[in-house]
Amino acid sequence: MTESFKEMLAKFADIETQLDENPEFDIKQLKVDLRDKVDALKYRLDSWEAEAENIQTNFIDPFMRQKKSILNKIIRLKEYRDYYMAQNNFDGMPGNAFDIRRQSLAPLVKTAPASPKMALDFPTLCKAKPTVYAWDKNKLREILKDPEQAEIYKSYATLQPNSCFRFYTKKGK
């Protein structure tokens, strides 16, 4: 039975005790075994890395490409639906099992790029992150709902309508 890497290293680290306790101890054989073990470890690591790369290349990457393709199809079909419903002024359409209706969402906050000056002028609304400045859009949304406040901030931020189409399940009759 071969010794483990751990056992070989322990013997090698405590070589003096090994020689004192066992006069027949063969240090040359330990060195040979240790070198073989190092090569075996390298072989095992390389083979597992190659196997992982093979799985990535031959299985995961093709599935990821297929997933990305399907997700792009979803985006394009939604854009197609939204565009033609908006172009023809439809806010809803019935289907057999589902209805599609426009759902109003919280308005989008469109902002100018944040800068150090804006962070100084509006410290509660524009925060300095490690290397970037960013607007707190939730706070801005609340402030911009007030027309007087919106006038003050109009050169920095505006509210834009926001909606999406959703499918709703028809209830039984």
The 8 nearest C-alpha neighbors of each residue, nearest first, counted from 0:
[[1, 2, 3, 32, 6, 4, 7, 36],
 [2, 0, 3, 32, 4, 36, 7, 6],
 [1, 3, 6, 7, 0, 4, 5, 32],
 [2, 4, 6, 5, 7, 1, 36, 8],
 [3, 5, 7, 6, 8, 36, 2, 33],
 [4, 6, 8, 3, 7, 9, 2, 10],
 [7, 5, 9, 3, 8, 4, 2, 10],
 [8, 6, 4, 10, 9, 5, 11, 3],
 [7, 9, 11, 5, 10, 6, 12, 4],
 [8, 10, 6, 12, 7, 11, 13, 5],
 [11, 9, 13, 7, 8, 12, 14, 6],
 [10, 12, 8, 14, 13, 9, 7, 29],
 [11, 13, 9, 10, 14, 8, 15, 7],
 [12, 14, 10, 11, 15, 16, 9, 17],
 [15, 13, 11, 17, 16, 12, 10, 18],
 [16, 14, 18, 17, 13, 19, 12, 20],
 [15, 17, 19, 18, 14, 13, 20, 21],
 [18, 16, 14, 20, 15, 19, 21, 13],
 [17, 19, 15, 21, 16, 22, 20, 24],
 [20, 18, 16, 17, 21, 15, 22, 14],
 [21, 19, 17, 18, 16, 22, 24, 15],
 [20, 22, 24, 18, 23, 19, 17, 16],
 [23, 21, 24, 18, 19, 20, 17, 25],
 [22, 24, 21, 25, 18, 20, 26, 17],
 [25, 23, 21, 22, 18, 26, 17, 20],
 [26, 24, 28, 27, 23, 29, 22, 18],
 [25, 27, 29, 28, 24, 30, 14, 11],
 [26, 28, 30, 29, 25, 31, 32, 24],
 [29, 27, 31, 30, 25, 26, 32, 33],
 [30, 28, 26, 32, 27, 31, 33, 25],
 [29, 31, 33, 27, 28, 32, 34, 26],
 [32, 30, 28, 34, 29, 33, 35, 27],
 [33, 31, 29, 35, 30, 34, 28, 36],
 [32, 34, 36, 30, 35, 31, 29, 37],
 [35, 33, 37, 31, 36, 32, 30, 38],
 [36, 34, 32, 38, 33, 37, 39, 31],
 [35, 37, 39, 33, 34, 38, 32, 40],
 [38, 36, 34, 40, 39, 35, 33, 41],
 [39, 37, 41, 35, 36, 40, 42, 34],
 [40, 38, 36, 42, 41, 37, 43, 35],
 [39, 41, 37, 43, 38, 42, 36, 44],
 [40, 42, 38, 44, 39, 43, 45, 37],
 [41, 43, 39, 45, 40, 44, 46, 38],
 [42, 44, 40, 46, 45, 41, 39, 47],
 [45, 43, 41, 47, 46, 42, 48, 40],
 [46, 44, 48, 42, 43, 47, 41, 49],
 [45, 47, 49, 43, 48, 44, 42, 50],
 [48, 46, 50, 44, 49, 45, 51, 43],
 [47, 49, 51, 45, 50, 46, 44, 52],
 [50, 48, 52, 46, 47, 51, 53, 45],
 [49, 51, 47, 53, 48, 52, 46, 54],
 [50, 52, 48, 54, 53, 49, 47, 55],
 [53, 51, 55, 49, 50, 54, 56, 48],
 [52, 54, 50, 56, 51, 55, 57, 49],
 [53, 55, 51, 58, 57, 52, 56, 50],
 [56, 54, 59, 52, 53, 58, 60, 57],
 [57, 55, 53, 60, 54, 58, 52, 59],
 [56, 58, 54, 53, 55, 59, 60, 61],
 [59, 57, 54, 55, 61, 60, 56, 62],
 [58, 60, 55, 62, 61, 63, 56, 54],
 [61, 59, 63, 62, 56, 55, 58, 64],
 [62, 60, 64, 63, 59, 58, 65, 57],
 [63, 61, 65, 59, 64, 60, 66, 58],
 [62, 64, 66, 60, 65, 61, 59, 67],
 [65, 63, 67, 61, 62, 66, 60, 68],
 [64, 66, 62, 68, 63, 67, 61, 69],
 [67, 65, 63, 69, 68, 64, 62, 70],
 [68, 66, 70, 64, 65, 69, 63, 71],
 [67, 69, 65, 71, 66, 70, 64, 72],
 [68, 70, 72, 66, 71, 67, 65, 73],
 [69, 71, 73, 67, 72, 68, 66, 74],
 [72, 70, 74, 68, 73, 69, 67, 75],
 [73, 71, 69, 75, 70, 74, 76, 68],
 [74, 72, 70, 76, 71, 75, 77, 69],
 [75, 73, 71, 77, 72, 76, 78, 70],
 [74, 76, 78, 72, 77, 73, 79, 71],
 [75, 77, 79, 73, 78, 74, 72, 80],
 [78, 76, 80, 74, 79, 75, 81, 73],
 [77, 79, 75, 81, 76, 80, 82, 74],
 [78, 80, 76, 82, 77, 81, 75, 83],
 [81, 79, 77, 78, 83, 82, 84, 76],
 [82, 80, 78, 84, 79, 83, 85, 77],
 [81, 83, 85, 79, 84, 80, 78, 86],
 [84, 82, 86, 85, 80, 81, 87, 79],
 [83, 85, 89, 81, 87, 86, 82, 88],
 [84, 86, 88, 82, 83, 87, 81, 89],
 [87, 85, 83, 84, 88, 82, 89, 81],
 [86, 88, 84, 85, 89, 83, 82, 90],
 [89, 87, 85, 86, 84, 90, 83, 91],
 [90, 88, 84, 91, 87, 85, 92, 86],
 [91, 89, 101, 100, 88, 84, 92, 85],
 [90, 92, 100, 99, 89, 101, 93, 98],
 [91, 93, 99, 98, 100, 94, 90, 89],
 [94, 92, 98, 99, 97, 95, 91, 96],
 [93, 95, 97, 98, 96, 92, 99, 169],
 [94, 96, 97, 93, 98, 169, 168, 92],
 [95, 97, 169, 94, 168, 98, 93, 170],
 [98, 96, 168, 94, 169, 167, 95, 166],
 [99, 97, 93, 167, 94, 166, 92, 100],
 [98, 100, 166, 91, 92, 165, 167, 93],
 [101, 99, 91, 164, 165, 90, 102, 98],
 [100, 102, 164, 90, 163, 91, 165, 162],
 [103, 101, 163, 162, 164, 100, 104, 165],
 [104, 102, 162, 161, 101, 163, 105, 160],
 [103, 105, 162, 161, 106, 102, 163, 160],
 [104, 106, 161, 107, 103, 160, 162, 140],
 [107, 105, 160, 161, 159, 158, 104, 108],
 [106, 108, 159, 158, 161, 109, 160, 105],
 [107, 109, 158, 157, 140, 136, 110, 159],
 [108, 110, 157, 156, 158, 107, 159, 111],
 [111, 109, 156, 155, 108, 112, 157, 134],
 [110, 112, 155, 113, 156, 109, 154, 134],
 [113, 111, 110, 114, 133, 132, 155, 134],
 [112, 114, 132, 133, 117, 111, 134, 125],
 [113, 115, 117, 116, 132, 118, 112, 133],
 [114, 116, 118, 117, 119, 132, 113, 127],
 [117, 115, 119, 118, 114, 120, 113, 121],
 [118, 116, 120, 114, 119, 115, 121, 113],
 [117, 119, 125, 115, 122, 121, 116, 120],
 [118, 120, 116, 117, 122, 121, 115, 125],
 [121, 119, 117, 118, 116, 122, 125, 115],
 [120, 122, 118, 124, 123, 119, 117, 125],
 [123, 121, 118, 125, 119, 124, 120, 126],
 [124, 122, 121, 125, 126, 135, 118, 138],
 [125, 123, 135, 121, 122, 134, 126, 138],
 [126, 124, 134, 118, 122, 133, 121, 123],
 [127, 125, 133, 132, 118, 128, 134, 122],
 [128, 126, 132, 131, 133, 129, 118, 125],
 [127, 129, 131, 130, 132, 126, 133, 125],
 [130, 128, 131, 127, 132, 126, 133, 115],
 [131, 129, 128, 132, 127, 133, 115, 114],
 [132, 130, 128, 129, 127, 133, 114, 113],
 [131, 133, 127, 113, 126, 128, 114, 125],
 [132, 134, 126, 113, 125, 131, 135, 127],
 [135, 133, 125, 136, 124, 126, 113, 132],
 [134, 136, 124, 137, 138, 125, 139, 133],
 [135, 137, 139, 138, 134, 140, 108, 124],
 [138, 136, 140, 139, 135, 141, 108, 134],
 [139, 137, 141, 140, 136, 135, 142, 124],
 [138, 140, 136, 142, 141, 137, 143, 135],
 [141, 139, 137, 143, 138, 142, 136, 108],
 [140, 142, 138, 139, 144, 143, 137, 145],
 [141, 143, 139, 144, 140, 145, 148, 138],
 [144, 142, 149, 140, 145, 141, 148, 139],
 [145, 143, 141, 142, 146, 140, 149, 148],
 [144, 146, 143, 148, 147, 142, 149, 141],
 [147, 145, 149, 148, 144, 150, 143, 142],
 [148, 146, 150, 149, 145, 151, 143, 144],
 [147, 149, 151, 150, 145, 146, 143, 142],
 [150, 148, 143, 146, 152, 151, 147, 153],
 [149, 151, 153, 147, 148, 152, 146, 143],
 [152, 150, 148, 149, 153, 147, 154, 155],
 [151, 153, 149, 155, 150, 154, 156, 148],
 [154, 152, 150, 156, 155, 149, 157, 151],
 [153, 155, 152, 156, 111, 151, 157, 150],
 [156, 154, 111, 152, 153, 110, 157, 112],
 [157, 155, 110, 153, 109, 152, 154, 111],
 [158, 156, 109, 153, 108, 159, 110, 143],
 [159, 157, 108, 107, 106, 109, 160, 143],
 [158, 160, 107, 106, 161, 108, 157, 109],
 [161, 159, 106, 107, 158, 162, 105, 104],
 [160, 162, 106, 104, 107, 103, 159, 105],
 [163, 161, 103, 104, 102, 101, 160, 164],
 [162, 164, 102, 101, 165, 103, 161, 104],
 [163, 165, 101, 100, 102, 99, 166, 162],
 [166, 164, 99, 100, 101, 167, 163, 102],
 [165, 167, 99, 98, 97, 100, 168, 164],
 [166, 168, 98, 97, 99, 169, 165, 100],
 [169, 167, 97, 96, 170, 98, 166, 99],
 [170, 168, 97, 96, 167, 171, 98, 95],
 [169, 171, 168, 172, 96, 97, 167, 98],
 [170, 172, 169, 168, 96, 95, 97, 167],
 [171, 170, 169, 96, 95, 168, 97, 98]]
